[in-house]
Amino acid sequence: MAGEGEEALAAFVALHGAALRASQVPTQYWESLSRKLRGEIFDAGDYFGIMQVEEVDEEEEVDEEMEEQFKKKPNPGNGPCFKVIVTNENGLQASNPNSVFLVDHAWTFRVEHARHQLRHVPGLLHRMANLMGIPFHGEIPDEGSIEQVLQEMWKYSQTYQLSQGTAEEKVPVWYIMDEFGSRIQHSDQPSFAAAPLFYMPQQIAYTVLWPLRDLETGDEVTRDYAHGETDRLIRKCVLLPWVPEVLDVSSSTPEPPDEHYQAILAENKEKLPVAINPPVYAKDKVFKVFTDIPQVLNSLIHPRFVFTDNEGEADILYNFSHFKDYRKLSEERPEVMVNQFPCENLLTVKDCLASIARRAGGPDGPRWLPRTFNLKTELPQFISCFQQRDRRGEDNHWICKPWNLARSLDTHITNNLNSIIRHRESSPKVVCKYIEEPVLFEREDVGLVKFDVRYVVLLRSVQPLRLYSYDVFWLRFSNRVFSLDDLDDYEKHFTVMNYAPGATLKQVHCEDFIPLFEKQYPEYPWTTVQASIFKAFAELFQAATSKPAPLGICDYPSSRAIYAIDLMLKWDTSRDGKRIMQPQILEVNFNPDCDRACKYHPTFFNDVFSTLFLDETDNCHVTHIV
């Protein structure tokens, strides 16, 4: 039997050891935890009890210490207050290897599915409303109760992320512990620690709970809701959902110091090139191209370019994945051109884009970029901004986006401050002001909907800055009439429909779009709108190349690149009081999907390669921006 137990423990540690170490679960508990998971032993009831705490009547006399405790009480929800206490007559010893407990999860969800589950999973709304102290007496879910749960759930939700799988499977999972786990209160000096564990054999997540010290009968079970945060101001911010207060800090966000960019370079493991002289090629040279991009292989038919399977003999490396070792390339093969720039992530990663844009628009950023905060490094400034806007009665809808995910994955629109603060825990995110007054497009089949525009820009060189735009742009439309409600209605608030199951993909060619747009907005000719768009692009790339690497895009003479810039238009007021359409750059994409470009414009890659590698723009569908 002992051998079997040892084998089971070894198998358990092989599967879960890394997760347990990351969560700092002491090794002394691992054997007992393995046994309890295998046997589904939930024995917390033998040691703990839930106690309802009476609210103190203001007229009753209470001692000052007790009054202070009630002021600090972060008990979530609106109903009765609860706490968990040790009820076992022998107390609890932290040194006892069995002093580790499993907590079940009452609800596991991804944010985009939460409303649907509350509507349709039998008993879920009733259980969540009870747990959160929300009055709900009916049998049939009503929208008012659902909305309350969706607002309150951020005081109860915890999160974890799967480390393997598709991009969709890696989207953070949120969960609410059962009534026992959800009643455990916060303390800055907690008596217990808790961490989620995804138990592989059952494909189920539990919360593991273990004591941090010995406890006697009647002692309270608490945990630190801001576990791991040591900075006092950040702790105050993180605890805001349970301990509301007005932050007295500036909302100004100046550009980060140089060390910030040095750290990004080190984290990306990118090696900068040595200085080289710009290569000179014969006028009639035929370039050998090495690429792993099918669209290039299928579309590039220009006579000055031929493909090779031998990377070592290529004149041009046109790679899909990120290139890292520019130093080796610059030292050994400086004449080889590459379709990427060192440090271009300053454009293509959302938090970096916001940082470098402040060179063009000061601490609040330029007018062509929605006000953006990095939730990892600028949380106090964001909360201050949110609270100031709230006091002034200004719109407070924001959109939370991961730094580096595409296709609107794990992207959420909300006006709930608690939600934004909690989203910071799941994965690195920025929060951007949601465009509350976008320029809309009248779809005959739907009505006035949101739309965005994608331009492909070609960066030929950094010093001097030479930037072109492809003459065709692409449009994406929402499928439902826009209004500033139903914030989790994907087809109302998002435009990327080619990955949304069951969604209609509306396509309009830019040549057809322009006359339709000008008919709807006769005072705003597209040439004027596009001029303001190109001005924004110019300012963005001037900012991105205004400082040497790693503070800016590296001036490497053998680099070339194309990027897709997604933008929307919003209504704004010019300095002279006129109503204008202000471009809003949403993101810059590295190595964009050019499938539609190649399908409808067969010369696309001929034009791109001629512009970038031959410096021949005559008869190419490009416009010189800078």
Disulfide bonds with the S-S distance in Angstrom:
none
